[in-house]
Amino acid sequence: MARLLLFGPAREAAGVSQTFLPGRHVSDVVAAAEECFGADFSRIVTVSRIWVNGDDAGPDTLVNDSDEIAVIPPVSGG
Amino acid sequence: MTHPPLAPPDVGDWIGVSDQALPVDEAWKWASLAHCGGIVTFCGLVRDHSEHRPGVTSLEYEAYLEYVVPRLTEVATQARERWSDLGRLVLLHRVGMLSVGDVAVVVTASTPHRAESFETARFCIDTLKHTLPIWKHETWEGGSEWSACAHDASPFDGSVPPVQQPTKTS
């Protein structure tokens, strides 16, 4: 099970800051998260980046149990 | 969580993130070098309003802390590639709960001549706003919500992000 971290509006929509979900690819893990957390979360995912271990990742990126996947909504630092 | 006070490094750039007040005065003093005739410090402060949100009273910055310093380091690396005579560089960001007037971000650059100080500071603040995994939650007189002025966290490619023109609010 990969570790999925959620930040900002994604965390708020999900109600949790992290979870563990199954999946061989990023798309599997994100789909499982959308199934868990519902429509508001899905809307945020559509405008978010997905990082794997700090790097931008695509839906086909392979993941394993040691990977840290993160939903990165549009950022607003500074 | 309480972070230890930020302190300048013995070597290299001063890069950090903290939930404590940022050391603005210490930053520009540390950046002072004998061969640098110009120092520019940019401070980003919590403002009392944002777009369509009058009466902002506080902000809370949430961060993917593990990757804030690495992203700031990438910004510093890019700045040094662009301005080879850059003296010292400070990039600090605050997280946690802030009030109006608090300093949220500090960029300080020292260079032999003034033009490069301004250019470096401008490049760094514009770039870090687009690349740091940080999210701003605003509380204003009408409610509480995530910042409406957010940017897609594009992969860092060294290009200068477009400068967002402010929207005039009443």
gemmi code that builds the backbone of each chain (N, CA, C; Angstrom):
import gemmi

chains = {
    "A": [
        ("MET", (0.847, -1.197, 0.000), (0.000, 0.000, 0.000), (0.880, 1.245, 0.000)),
        ("ALA", (0.644, 2.119, -0.940), (1.424, 3.345, -1.012), (0.856, 4.390, -0.046)),
        ("ARG", (1.740, 5.236, 0.429), (1.325, 6.309, 1.331), (0.929, 7.515, 0.498)),
        ("LEU", (-0.269, 8.024, 0.733), (-0.755, 9.193, 0.001), (-0.890, 10.357, 0.978)),
        ("LEU", (-0.184, 11.452, 0.691), (-0.253, 12.655, 1.517), (-1.159, 13.683, 0.847)),
        ("LEU", (-1.903, 14.397, 1.663), (-2.858, 15.376, 1.147), (-2.598, 16.714, 1.817)),
        ("PHE", (-2.620, 17.771, 1.016), (-2.290, 19.099, 1.544), (-3.364, 20.124, 1.170)),
        ("GLY", (-3.423, 21.173, 1.992), (-4.275, 22.320, 1.702), (-5.713, 21.897, 1.438)),
        ("PRO", (-6.284, 22.417, 0.340), (-7.691, 22.102, 0.061), (-7.949, 20.612, -0.166)),
        ("ALA", (-6.938, 19.879, -0.638), (-7.122, 18.428, -0.819), (-7.265, 17.742, 0.543)),
        ("ARG", (-6.451, 18.166, 1.490), (-6.547, 17.603, 2.846), (-7.901, 17.933, 3.463)),
        ("GLU", (-8.319, 19.181, 3.270), (-9.592, 19.596, 3.866), (-10.758, 18.814, 3.260)),
        ("ALA", (-10.741, 18.634, 1.942), (-11.835, 17.906, 1.287), (-11.859, 16.439, 1.713)),
        ("ALA", (-10.677, 15.869, 1.916), (-10.599, 14.459, 2.287), (-10.880, 14.250, 3.782)),
        ("GLY", (-10.545, 15.248, 4.572), (-10.717, 15.099, 6.018), (-9.569, 14.395, 6.703)),
        ("VAL", (-8.544, 14.039, 5.944), (-7.348, 13.399, 6.512), (-6.120, 13.973, 5.805)),
        ("SER", (-4.984, 13.905, 6.481), (-3.754, 14.418, 5.872), (-2.944, 13.308, 5.212)),
        ("GLN", (-3.243, 12.072, 5.535), (-2.576, 10.976, 4.840), (-3.417, 9.709, 4.933)),
        ("THR", (-3.165, 8.826, 3.973), (-3.846, 7.545, 3.979), (-2.977, 6.543, 3.228)),
        ("PHE", (-3.315, 5.293, 3.319), (-2.579, 4.249, 2.599), (-3.559, 3.559, 1.665)),
        ("LEU", (-3.190, 3.504, 0.390), (-4.104, 2.971, -0.612), (-3.361, 2.025, -1.550)),
        ("PRO", (-4.081, 1.031, -2.092), (-3.433, 0.099, -3.017), (-3.325, 0.706, -4.414)),
        ("GLY", (-2.410, 0.175, -5.202), (-2.311, 0.618, -6.586), (-0.918, 0.390, -7.138)),
        ("ARG", (-0.874, 0.013, -8.410), (0.414, -0.238, -9.065), (0.921, 1.050, -9.736)),
        ("HIS", (-0.021, 1.856, -10.189), (0.319, 3.122, -10.833), (-0.279, 4.276, -10.035)),
        ("VAL", (0.241, 5.481, -10.303), (-0.314, 6.684, -9.672), (-1.828, 6.768, -9.921)),
        ("SER", (-2.224, 6.480, -11.131), (-3.660, 6.599, -11.464), (-4.515, 5.673, -10.602)),
        ("ASP", (-3.993, 4.507, -10.241), (-4.752, 3.571, -9.400), (-4.947, 4.147, -8.000)),
        ("VAL", (-3.869, 4.704, -7.472), (-3.917, 5.249, -6.106), (-4.842, 6.459, -6.055)),
        ("VAL", (-4.739, 7.321, -7.067), (-5.584, 8.518, -7.083), (-7.054, 8.118, -7.257)),
        ("ALA", (-7.309, 7.126, -8.102), (-8.692, 6.669, -8.290), (-9.250, 6.098, -6.992)),
        ("ALA", (-8.434, 5.361, -6.267), (-8.875, 4.810, -4.983), (-9.172, 5.934, -3.994)),
        ("ALA", (-8.357, 6.975, -4.031), (-8.587, 8.114, -3.135), (-9.889, 8.831, -3.504)),
        ("GLU", (-10.124, 9.003, -4.789), (-11.352, 9.670, -5.216), (-12.578, 8.853, -4.804)),
        ("GLU", (-12.437, 7.557, -4.879), (-13.531, 6.668, -4.443), (-13.801, 6.845, -2.948)),
        ("CYS", (-12.735, 6.997, -2.191), (-12.860, 7.149, -0.730), (-13.419, 8.509, -0.338)),
        ("PHE", (-12.947, 9.556, -1.015), (-13.169, 10.899, -0.474), (-14.233, 11.713, -1.209)),
        ("GLY", (-14.722, 11.240, -2.341), (-15.890, 11.863, -2.938), (-15.641, 12.988, -3.933)),
        ("ALA", (-16.750, 13.635, -4.317), (-16.747, 14.568, -5.445), (-15.927, 15.840, -5.165)),
        ("ASP", (-16.035, 16.392, -3.958), (-15.280, 17.614, -3.665), (-13.781, 17.357, -3.803)),
        ("PHE", (-13.361, 16.219, -3.305), (-11.946, 15.849, -3.418), (-11.567, 15.676, -4.892)),
        ("SER", (-12.415, 15.028, -5.655), (-12.127, 14.804, -7.083), (-11.965, 16.114, -7.836)),
        ("ARG", (-12.791, 17.090, -7.501), (-12.687, 18.397, -8.173), (-11.320, 19.034, -7.912)),
        ("ILE", (-10.816, 18.855, -6.715), (-9.497, 19.422, -6.397), (-8.394, 18.635, -7.111)),
        ("VAL", (-8.562, 17.338, -7.193), (-7.548, 16.517, -7.873), (-7.389, 16.939, -9.325)),
        ("THR", (-8.476, 17.333, -9.959), (-8.397, 17.686, -11.390), (-7.505, 18.915, -11.627)),
        ("VAL", (-7.317, 19.758, -10.625), (-6.464, 20.945, -10.811), (-5.139, 20.807, -10.057)),
        ("SER", (-4.860, 19.596, -9.580), (-3.659, 19.386, -8.761), (-2.573, 18.649, -9.530)),
        ("ARG", (-1.350, 18.826, -9.052), (-0.229, 17.982, -9.485), (-0.159, 16.775, -8.556)),
        ("ILE", (0.414, 15.699, -9.065), (0.711, 14.541, -8.220), (2.219, 14.387, -8.177)),
        ("TRP", (2.766, 14.368, -6.988), (4.199, 14.158, -6.801), (4.428, 12.745, -6.257)),
        ("VAL", (5.506, 12.154, -6.696), (5.970, 10.904, -6.100), (7.382, 11.152, -5.594)),
        ("ASN", (7.543, 11.034, -4.294), (8.839, 11.296, -3.639), (9.400, 12.668, -4.026)),
        ("GLY", (8.505, 13.645, -4.142), (8.928, 15.024, -4.391), (9.036, 15.419, -5.845)),
        ("ASP", (8.838, 14.490, -6.742), (8.938, 14.801, -8.173), (7.566, 14.725, -8.844)),
        ("ASP", (7.384, 15.571, -9.838), (6.157, 15.562, -10.614), (5.983, 14.193, -11.264)),
        ("ALA", (4.786, 13.625, -11.164), (4.546, 12.290, -11.704), (3.304, 12.295, -12.583)),
        ("GLY", (3.226, 11.349, -13.484), (2.061, 11.200, -14.348), (1.230, 10.014, -13.912)),
        ("PRO", (0.072, 9.851, -14.541), (-0.819, 8.745, -14.135), (-0.192, 7.369, -14.306)),
        ("ASP", (0.740, 7.234, -15.253), (1.340, 5.922, -15.513), (2.570, 5.635, -14.660)),
        ("THR", (2.958, 6.568, -13.832), (4.132, 6.349, -12.986), (3.894, 5.164, -12.048)),
        ("LEU", (4.853, 4.251, -12.037), (4.744, 3.072, -11.164), (5.039, 3.465, -9.722)),
        ("VAL", (4.318, 2.883, -8.800), (4.560, 3.160, -7.381), (4.637, 1.842, -6.608)),
        ("ASN", (5.354, 1.908, -5.493), (5.394, 0.741, -4.613), (5.203, 1.191, -3.167)),
        ("ASP", (5.293, 0.227, -2.257), (4.952, 0.511, -0.857), (5.865, 1.545, -0.210)),
        ("SER", (7.048, 1.704, -0.729), (7.985, 2.648, -0.110), (7.834, 4.070, -0.661)),
        ("ASP", (6.974, 4.251, -1.655), (6.832, 5.573, -2.276), (5.885, 6.465, -1.487)),
        ("GLU", (6.193, 7.746, -1.556), (5.337, 8.755, -0.934), (4.690, 9.559, -2.055)),
        ("ILE", (3.394, 9.405, -2.173), (2.630, 10.108, -3.213), (1.948, 11.302, -2.551)),
        ("ALA", (1.916, 12.426, -3.240), (1.302, 13.616, -2.647), (0.403, 14.313, -3.653)),
        ("VAL", (-0.760, 14.734, -3.188), (-1.645, 15.577, -3.999), (-1.263, 17.027, -3.716)),
        ("ILE", (-0.859, 17.727, -4.783), (-0.354, 19.106, -4.661), (-1.321, 20.056, -5.360)),
        ("PRO", (-2.288, 20.592, -4.633), (-3.182, 21.592, -5.247), (-2.382, 22.833, -5.626)),
        ("PRO", (-2.984, 23.740, -6.433), (-2.281, 24.990, -6.747), (-1.735, 25.643, -5.478)),
        ("VAL", (-0.499, 26.117, -5.577), (0.225, 26.577, -4.386), (0.051, 28.093, -4.186)),
        ("SER", (0.251, 28.530, -2.955), (0.036, 29.946, -2.646), (1.003, 30.443, -1.570)),
        ("GLY", (2.256, 30.037, -1.717), (3.259, 30.542, -0.791), (3.643, 31.968, -1.129)),
        ("GLY", (4.494, 32.525, -0.294), (4.974, 33.879, -0.537), (4.067, 34.923, 0.056)),
    ],
    "B": [
        ("MET", (3.706, 22.358, 16.391), (5.135, 22.136, 16.182), (5.865, 23.467, 16.305)),
        ("THR", (6.959, 23.469, 17.015), (7.785, 24.662, 17.123), (9.150, 24.374, 16.548)),
        ("HIS", (9.539, 25.182, 15.589), (10.832, 25.003, 14.943), (11.901, 25.740, 15.733)),
        ("PRO", (13.139, 25.296, 15.691), (14.224, 26.064, 16.304), (14.435, 27.359, 15.528)),
        ("PRO", (14.971, 28.390, 16.180), (15.206, 29.658, 15.472), (16.106, 29.445, 14.263)),
        ("LEU", (15.818, 30.177, 13.190), (16.652, 30.085, 11.991), (17.979, 30.783, 12.251)),
        ("ALA", (19.046, 30.171, 11.794), (20.384, 30.746, 11.982), (21.146, 30.649, 10.672)),
        ("PRO", (21.999, 31.641, 10.390), (22.736, 31.605, 9.124), (23.738, 30.458, 9.099)),
        ("PRO", (24.003, 29.927, 7.907), (24.947, 28.813, 7.781), (26.392, 29.321, 7.793)),
        ("ASP", (27.313, 28.425, 8.035), (28.734, 28.777, 7.956), (29.164, 28.988, 6.505)),
        ("VAL", (28.592, 28.186, 5.621), (28.891, 28.320, 4.190), (27.594, 28.196, 3.401)),
        ("GLY", (27.609, 28.730, 2.178), (26.452, 28.583, 1.295), (25.348, 29.581, 1.569)),
        ("ASP", (24.205, 29.336, 0.953), (23.070, 30.243, 1.076), (22.289, 29.958, 2.357)),
        ("TRP", (21.622, 30.991, 2.850), (20.810, 30.843, 4.059), (19.377, 30.556, 3.609)),
        ("ILE", (19.000, 29.308, 3.765), (17.702, 28.840, 3.291), (16.992, 28.172, 4.454)),
        ("GLY", (15.725, 28.491, 4.654), (15.042, 27.869, 5.775), (13.546, 28.090, 5.774)),
        ("VAL", (12.885, 27.302, 6.607), (11.448, 27.422, 6.823), (11.223, 27.290, 8.317)),
        ("SER", (10.275, 28.086, 8.826), (10.085, 28.088, 10.274), (8.683, 28.562, 10.627)),
        ("ASP", (8.224, 28.121, 11.794), (6.971, 28.666, 12.313), (7.243, 29.806, 13.303)),
        ("GLN", (8.494, 30.218, 13.370), (8.874, 31.341, 14.228), (9.064, 32.607, 13.381)),
        ("ALA", (9.064, 33.771, 14.041), (9.262, 35.040, 13.338), (10.564, 34.996, 12.538)),
        ("LEU", (10.516, 35.531, 11.315), (11.697, 35.474, 10.446), (12.694, 36.582, 10.809)),
        ("PRO", (13.979, 36.257, 10.817), (15.019, 37.207, 11.253), (15.431, 38.175, 10.147)),
        ("VAL", (14.579, 39.162, 9.875), (14.792, 40.078, 8.757), (16.095, 40.879, 8.936)),
        ("ASP", (16.280, 41.467, 10.106), (17.475, 42.295, 10.326), (18.750, 41.460, 10.231)),
        ("GLU", (18.694, 40.291, 10.833), (19.873, 39.429, 10.803), (20.202, 39.019, 9.366)),
        ("ALA", (19.151, 38.853, 8.552), (19.357, 38.415, 7.163), (20.177, 39.432, 6.384)),
        ("TRP", (19.784, 40.700, 6.456), (20.514, 41.657, 5.613), (21.900, 41.952, 6.183)),
        ("LYS", (22.035, 41.853, 7.517), (23.378, 42.046, 8.079), (24.307, 40.898, 7.659)),
        ("TRP", (23.764, 39.685, 7.666), (24.559, 38.531, 7.251), (24.951, 38.639, 5.773)),
        ("ALA", (24.060, 39.237, 4.980), (24.314, 39.342, 3.535), (25.343, 40.410, 3.194)),
        ("SER", (25.708, 41.244, 4.155), (26.669, 42.315, 3.891), (28.070, 41.745, 3.693)),
        ("LEU", (28.659, 42.060, 2.549), (30.014, 41.619, 2.218), (30.824, 42.817, 1.719)),
        ("ALA", (32.127, 42.756, 1.936), (32.984, 43.901, 1.574), (32.909, 44.245, 0.086)),
        ("HIS", (32.767, 43.242, -0.775), (32.780, 43.522, -2.213), (31.382, 43.754, -2.784)),
        ("CYS", (30.374, 43.733, -1.933), (28.997, 43.929, -2.410), (28.490, 45.319, -2.027)),
        ("GLY", (28.188, 46.111, -3.032), (27.725, 47.471, -2.783), (26.220, 47.598, -2.741)),
        ("GLY", (25.521, 46.507, -3.001), (24.066, 46.563, -2.980), (23.469, 45.365, -2.272)),
        ("ILE", (22.476, 45.621, -1.435), (21.697, 44.555, -0.815), (20.232, 44.915, -1.002)),
        ("VAL", (19.460, 43.978, -1.533), (18.015, 44.169, -1.614), (17.344, 43.111, -0.769)),
        ("THR", (16.452, 43.554, 0.096), (15.621, 42.628, 0.865), (14.175, 42.822, 0.463)),
        ("PHE", (13.543, 41.723, 0.085), (12.101, 41.736, -0.136), (11.452, 41.001, 1.024)),
        ("CYS", (10.467, 41.633, 1.664), (9.677, 40.985, 2.704), (8.234, 40.896, 2.231)),
        ("GLY", (7.691, 39.710, 2.248), (6.268, 39.529, 1.985), (5.526, 39.537, 3.303)),
        ("LEU", (4.572, 40.474, 3.450), (3.837, 40.633, 4.706), (2.387, 40.194, 4.561)),
        ("VAL", (1.802, 39.822, 5.662), (0.371, 39.511, 5.676), (-0.403, 40.822, 5.540)),
        ("ARG", (-1.248, 40.867, 4.515), (-1.994, 42.074, 4.183), (-3.406, 41.989, 4.783)),
        ("ASP", (-4.044, 43.128, 4.966), (-5.372, 43.120, 5.602), (-6.513, 42.875, 4.627)),
        ("HIS", (-6.179, 42.551, 3.398), (-7.225, 42.206, 2.435), (-6.620, 41.335, 1.347)),
        ("SER", (-7.479, 40.622, 0.651), (-7.062, 39.950, -0.581), (-8.223, 40.108, -1.559)),
        ("GLU", (-8.073, 39.494, -2.709), (-9.059, 39.717, -3.759), (-10.471, 39.333, -3.302)),
        ("HIS", (-11.373, 40.303, -3.288), (-12.776, 40.104, -2.870), (-12.897, 39.634, -1.415)),
        ("ARG", (-11.846, 39.859, -0.635), (-11.886, 39.452, 0.765), (-11.377, 40.600, 1.653)),
        ("PRO", (-12.238, 41.554, 1.957), (-11.811, 42.644, 2.831), (-11.718, 42.175, 4.278)),
        ("GLY", (-10.915, 42.876, 5.041), (-10.855, 42.590, 6.475), (-10.181, 41.280, 6.814)),
        ("VAL", (-9.101, 40.944, 6.096), (-8.334, 39.749, 6.451), (-7.688, 39.964, 7.826)),
        ("THR", (-7.852, 38.987, 8.692), (-7.293, 39.106, 10.049), (-6.127, 38.174, 10.288)),
        ("SER", (-6.097, 37.054, 9.573), (-4.988, 36.112, 9.786), (-4.840, 35.194, 8.585)),
        ("LEU", (-3.670, 34.609, 8.503), (-3.377, 33.602, 7.484), (-2.745, 32.410, 8.183)),
        ("GLU", (-3.034, 31.225, 7.639), (-2.309, 30.052, 8.113), (-1.661, 29.386, 6.912)),
        ("TYR", (-0.338, 29.244, 6.992), (0.416, 28.598, 5.914), (0.631, 27.135, 6.263)),
        ("GLU", (0.169, 26.276, 5.353), (0.409, 24.839, 5.483), (1.468, 24.453, 4.453)),
        ("ALA", (2.361, 23.551, 4.794), (3.456, 23.220, 3.872), (3.706, 21.725, 3.818)),
        ("TYR", (4.206, 21.300, 2.700), (4.797, 19.964, 2.563), (6.247, 20.178, 2.974)),
        ("LEU", (6.471, 20.189, 4.269), (7.729, 20.688, 4.831), (8.967, 20.001, 4.264)),
        ("GLU", (8.832, 18.712, 4.024), (9.979, 17.928, 3.552), (10.584, 18.506, 2.268)),
        ("TYR", (9.742, 19.203, 1.484), (10.225, 19.668, 0.178), (10.324, 21.182, 0.045)),
        ("VAL", (10.108, 21.912, 1.138), (10.238, 23.372, 1.049), (11.703, 23.766, 0.871)),
        ("VAL", (12.573, 23.256, 1.725), (13.995, 23.613, 1.607), (14.594, 23.119, 0.283)),
        ("PRO", (14.307, 21.896, -0.150), (14.833, 21.494, -1.466), (14.383, 22.409, -2.609)),
        ("ARG", (13.127, 22.854, -2.584), (12.657, 23.753, -3.649), (13.330, 25.121, -3.537)),
        ("LEU", (13.492, 25.608, -2.319), (14.197, 26.886, -2.143), (15.642, 26.764, -2.626)),
        ("THR", (16.239, 25.625, -2.375), (17.619, 25.403, -2.816), (17.711, 25.424, -4.333)),
        ("GLU", (16.698, 24.879, -5.003), (16.680, 24.932, -6.472), (16.588, 26.376, -6.962)),
        ("VAL", (15.778, 27.182, -6.278), (15.668, 28.592, -6.651), (17.026, 29.278, -6.489)),
        ("ALA", (17.693, 29.001, -5.370), (19.009, 29.602, -5.128), (20.021, 29.165, -6.185)),
        ("THR", (19.979, 27.903, -6.547), (20.899, 27.395, -7.571), (20.680, 28.118, -8.899)),
        ("GLN", (19.414, 28.279, -9.256), (19.098, 28.988, -10.499), (19.565, 30.439, -10.443)),
        ("ALA", (19.379, 31.070, -9.293), (19.806, 32.468, -9.156), (21.317, 32.572, -9.331)),
        ("ARG", (22.063, 31.647, -8.768), (23.534, 31.694, -8.884), (24.004, 31.421, -10.309)),
        ("GLU", (23.232, 30.621, -11.038), (23.594, 30.396, -12.440), (23.345, 31.655, -13.276)),
        ("ARG", (22.339, 32.436, -12.901), (22.008, 33.639, -13.661), (22.906, 34.817, -13.297)),
        ("TRP", (23.223, 34.948, -12.020), (24.019, 36.086, -11.561), (25.274, 35.542, -10.886)),
        ("SER", (26.323, 35.410, -11.682), (27.524, 34.727, -11.208), (28.254, 35.503, -10.115)),
        ("ASP", (28.013, 36.802, -10.030), (28.698, 37.568, -8.983), (27.809, 37.804, -7.758)),
        ("LEU", (26.749, 37.017, -7.662), (25.879, 37.098, -6.494), (26.691, 36.837, -5.224)),
        ("GLY", (26.570, 37.724, -4.249), (27.293, 37.562, -2.989), (26.588, 36.571, -2.087)),
        ("ARG", (25.756, 37.088, -1.194), (25.006, 36.185, -0.319), (23.522, 36.222, -0.671)),
        ("LEU", (22.874, 35.101, -0.381), (21.456, 34.963, -0.712), (20.729, 34.347, 0.471)),
        ("VAL", (19.619, 34.954, 0.840), (18.775, 34.464, 1.933), (17.378, 34.208, 1.385)),
        ("LEU", (16.867, 33.006, 1.618), (15.500, 32.647, 1.226), (14.845, 31.966, 2.421)),
        ("LEU", (13.912, 32.656, 3.070), (13.261, 32.131, 4.277), (11.747, 32.227, 4.119)),
        ("HIS", (11.044, 31.205, 4.561), (9.578, 31.229, 4.503), (9.010, 30.821, 5.848)),
        ("ARG", (7.970, 31.494, 6.223), (7.273, 31.204, 7.484), (6.114, 30.254, 7.218)),
        ("VAL", (5.787, 29.423, 8.195), (4.589, 28.579, 8.144), (3.833, 28.739, 9.462)),
        ("GLY", (2.630, 28.200, 9.502), (1.810, 28.307, 10.701), (0.898, 29.519, 10.637)),
        ("MET", (0.432, 29.928, 11.810), (-0.546, 31.020, 11.903), (0.144, 32.377, 11.963)),
        ("LEU", (-0.277, 33.296, 11.084), (0.303, 34.639, 11.034), (-0.812, 35.682, 11.114)),
        ("SER", (-0.472, 36.827, 11.654), (-1.409, 37.947, 11.749), (-1.024, 39.037, 10.752)),
        ("VAL", (-1.937, 39.972, 10.553), (-1.673, 41.096, 9.647), (-0.387, 41.808, 10.082)),
        ("GLY", (0.489, 42.045, 9.103), (1.760, 42.711, 9.381), (2.916, 41.755, 9.620)),
        ("ASP", (2.624, 40.496, 9.894), (3.716, 39.527, 10.086), (4.451, 39.282, 8.768)),
        ("VAL", (5.726, 38.996, 8.867), (6.538, 38.710, 7.685), (6.413, 37.225, 7.338)),
        ("ALA", (5.954, 36.963, 6.129), (5.739, 35.579, 5.702), (6.909, 35.025, 4.901)),
        ("VAL", (7.627, 35.912, 4.223), (8.740, 35.456, 3.392), (9.807, 36.548, 3.342)),
        ("VAL", (11.061, 36.111, 3.316), (12.185, 37.043, 3.211), (13.105, 36.579, 2.091)),
        ("VAL", (13.414, 37.499, 1.186), (14.435, 37.269, 0.166), (15.462, 38.386, 0.304)),
        ("THR", (16.706, 38.040, 0.525), (17.767, 39.043, 0.594), (18.904, 38.624, -0.335)),
        ("ALA", (19.341, 39.561, -1.160), (20.440, 39.277, -2.098), (21.446, 40.416, -2.055)),
        ("SER", (22.710, 40.063, -1.984), (23.755, 41.076, -2.060), (24.605, 40.829, -3.304)),
        ("THR", (24.932, 41.915, -3.995), (25.728, 41.847, -5.224), (26.651, 43.069, -5.293)),
        ("PRO", (27.674, 43.017, -6.136), (28.568, 44.181, -6.243), (27.839, 45.450, -6.669)),
        ("HIS", (26.840, 45.325, -7.546), (26.128, 46.501, -8.062), (24.625, 46.351, -7.835)),
        ("ARG", (23.927, 47.487, -7.765), (22.541, 47.464, -7.322), (21.584, 46.741, -8.266)),
        ("ALA", (21.821, 46.872, -9.570), (20.861, 46.296, -10.517), (20.690, 44.790, -10.282)),
        ("GLU", (21.796, 44.097, -10.072), (21.728, 42.652, -9.882), (21.042, 42.279, -8.572)),
        ("SER", (21.161, 43.137, -7.565), (20.470, 42.854, -6.297), (18.960, 42.839, -6.504)),
        ("PHE", (18.475, 43.883, -7.206), (17.032, 43.948, -7.473), (16.587, 42.775, -8.347)),
        ("GLU", (17.357, 42.508, -9.398), (16.963, 41.443, -10.330), (16.943, 40.080, -9.637)),
        ("THR", (17.935, 39.830, -8.807), (18.002, 38.539, -8.115), (16.834, 38.381, -7.152)),
        ("ALA", (16.567, 39.414, -6.377), (15.473, 39.324, -5.402), (14.139, 39.124, -6.121)),
        ("ARG", (13.942, 39.840, -7.230), (12.695, 39.707, -7.989), (12.547, 38.297, -8.563)),
        ("PHE", (13.621, 37.787, -9.119), (13.589, 36.421, -9.662), (13.244, 35.423, -8.562)),
        ("CYS", (13.878, 35.561, -7.425), (13.684, 34.570, -6.355), (12.259, 34.597, -5.806)),
        ("ILE", (11.722, 35.783, -5.539), (10.370, 35.810, -4.967), (9.340, 35.336, -5.990)),
        ("ASP", (9.497, 35.755, -7.250), (8.529, 35.318, -8.266), (8.585, 33.803, -8.467)),
        ("THR", (9.784, 33.257, -8.435), (9.932, 31.823, -8.675), (9.455, 31.002, -7.490)),
        ("LEU", (9.822, 31.417, -6.294), (9.421, 30.589, -5.143), (7.903, 30.586, -4.954)),
        ("LYS", (7.240, 31.666, -5.350), (5.777, 31.690, -5.224), (5.121, 30.626, -6.106)),
        ("HIS", (5.807, 30.251, -7.181), (5.247, 29.254, -8.105), (5.722, 27.831, -7.820)),
        ("THR", (6.707, 27.676, -6.985), (7.307, 26.342, -6.858), (7.253, 25.741, -5.457)),
        ("LEU", (7.058, 26.565, -4.419), (7.069, 25.987, -3.069), (5.756, 25.267, -2.770)),
        ("PRO", (5.841, 24.077, -2.180), (4.608, 23.372, -1.786), (4.057, 23.943, -0.479)),
        ("ILE", (3.434, 25.121, -0.610), (2.876, 25.840, 0.537), (1.496, 26.354, 0.152)),
        ("TRP", (0.567, 26.269, 1.118), (-0.810, 26.696, 0.869), (-1.258, 27.665, 1.948)),
        ("LYS", (-1.931, 28.733, 1.496), (-2.327, 29.834, 2.378), (-3.828, 29.776, 2.640)),
        ("HIS", (-4.196, 29.698, 3.890), (-5.613, 29.687, 4.287), (-5.924, 31.026, 4.939)),
        ("GLU", (-6.885, 31.757, 4.346), (-7.174, 33.116, 4.802), (-8.421, 33.159, 5.680)),
        ("THR", (-8.351, 33.974, 6.712), (-9.535, 34.265, 7.527), (-9.814, 35.754, 7.396)),
        ("TRP", (-11.012, 36.095, 6.942), (-11.381, 37.499, 6.768), (-12.747, 37.705, 7.388)),
        ("GLU", (-13.228, 38.942, 7.308), (-14.462, 39.283, 8.024), (-15.666, 38.513, 7.490)),
        ("GLY", (-15.558, 38.007, 6.251), (-16.687, 37.288, 5.675), (-16.553, 35.778, 5.695)),
        ("GLY", (-15.474, 35.264, 6.208), (-15.333, 33.811, 6.227), (-13.894, 33.351, 6.318)),
        ("SER", (-13.697, 32.132, 5.893), (-12.375, 31.508, 5.994), (-12.243, 30.519, 4.845)),
        ("GLU", (-11.181, 30.654, 4.055), (-11.056, 29.807, 2.862), (-9.611, 29.809, 2.376)),
        ("TRP", (-9.278, 28.829, 1.542), (-7.956, 28.789, 0.926), (-7.794, 29.956, -0.027)),
        ("SER", (-6.578, 30.398, -0.193), (-6.303, 31.540, -1.053), (-6.825, 31.316, -2.464)),
        ("ALA", (-7.435, 32.372, -3.008), (-7.918, 32.306, -4.384), (-6.799, 32.632, -5.371)),
        ("CYS", (-5.679, 33.109, -4.857), (-4.546, 33.478, -5.720), (-3.493, 32.376, -5.665)),
        ("ALA", (-3.816, 31.251, -6.261), (-2.905, 30.111, -6.212), (-2.384, 29.806, -7.615)),
        ("HIS", (-1.214, 29.164, -7.658), (-0.544, 28.872, -8.924), (-0.332, 27.368, -9.059)),
        ("ASP", (-0.474, 26.896, -10.275), (-0.125, 25.506, -10.549), (1.335, 25.284, -10.164)),
        ("ALA", (1.593, 24.245, -9.393), (2.965, 23.985, -8.926), (3.767, 23.339, -10.040)),
        ("SER", (4.127, 24.165, -11.022), (4.810, 23.644, -12.198), (6.191, 23.112, -11.840)),
        ("PRO", (6.645, 22.078, -12.559), (7.987, 21.549, -12.289), (9.021, 22.645, -12.466)),
        ("PHE", (10.033, 22.644, -11.642), (11.031, 23.702, -11.698), (11.919, 23.504, -12.915)),
        ("ASP", (11.844, 24.455, -13.857), (12.657, 24.334, -15.066), (13.591, 25.526, -15.249)),
        ("GLY", (13.622, 26.408, -14.265), (14.536, 27.530, -14.337), (14.002, 28.726, -15.078)),
        ("SER", (12.838, 28.578, -15.707), (12.289, 29.719, -16.422), (11.662, 30.693, -15.424)),
        ("VAL", (11.607, 31.953, -15.831), (11.034, 32.960, -14.946), (9.519, 32.912, -15.065)),
        ("PRO", (8.813, 32.717, -13.970), (7.355, 32.664, -14.055), (6.789, 34.022, -14.431)),
        ("PRO", (5.640, 34.032, -15.093), (5.040, 35.318, -15.443), (4.647, 36.072, -14.180)),
        ("VAL", (4.813, 37.363, -14.219), (4.432, 38.186, -13.066), (2.940, 38.420, -13.114)),
        ("GLN", (2.282, 38.063, -12.024), (0.839, 38.233, -11.956), (0.513, 39.692, -11.667)),
        ("GLN", (-0.315, 40.284, -12.512), (-0.722, 41.659, -12.285), (-1.794, 41.695, -11.208)),
        ("PRO", (-1.653, 42.596, -10.256), (-2.652, 42.660, -9.185), (-4.010, 43.089, -9.707)),
        ("THR", (-5.042, 42.506, -9.127), (-6.400, 42.924, -9.447), (-6.799, 43.996, -8.454)),
        ("LYS", (-7.278, 45.083, -8.986), (-7.614, 46.198, -8.104), (-8.892, 45.880, -7.334)),
        ("THR", (-8.818, 45.993, -6.028), (-10.003, 45.759, -5.208), (-10.356, 47.033, -4.474)),
        ("SER", (-11.602, 47.176, -4.209), (-12.035, 48.401, -3.532), (-11.774, 48.312, -2.038)),
    ],
}
model = gemmi.Model(1)
for chain_id, residues in chains.items():
    chain = gemmi.Chain(chain_id)
    for i, (resn, *xyz) in enumerate(residues, 1):
        res = gemmi.Residue()
        res.name, res.seqid = resn, gemmi.SeqId(i, " ")
        for name, pos in zip(("N", "CA", "C"), xyz):
            atom = gemmi.Atom()
            atom.name, atom.element = name, gemmi.Element(name[0])
            atom.pos, atom.b_iso = gemmi.Position(*pos), 0.0
            res.add_atom(atom)
        chain.add_residue(res)
    model.add_chain(chain)
structure = gemmi.Structure()
structure.add_model(model)
structure.setup_entities()
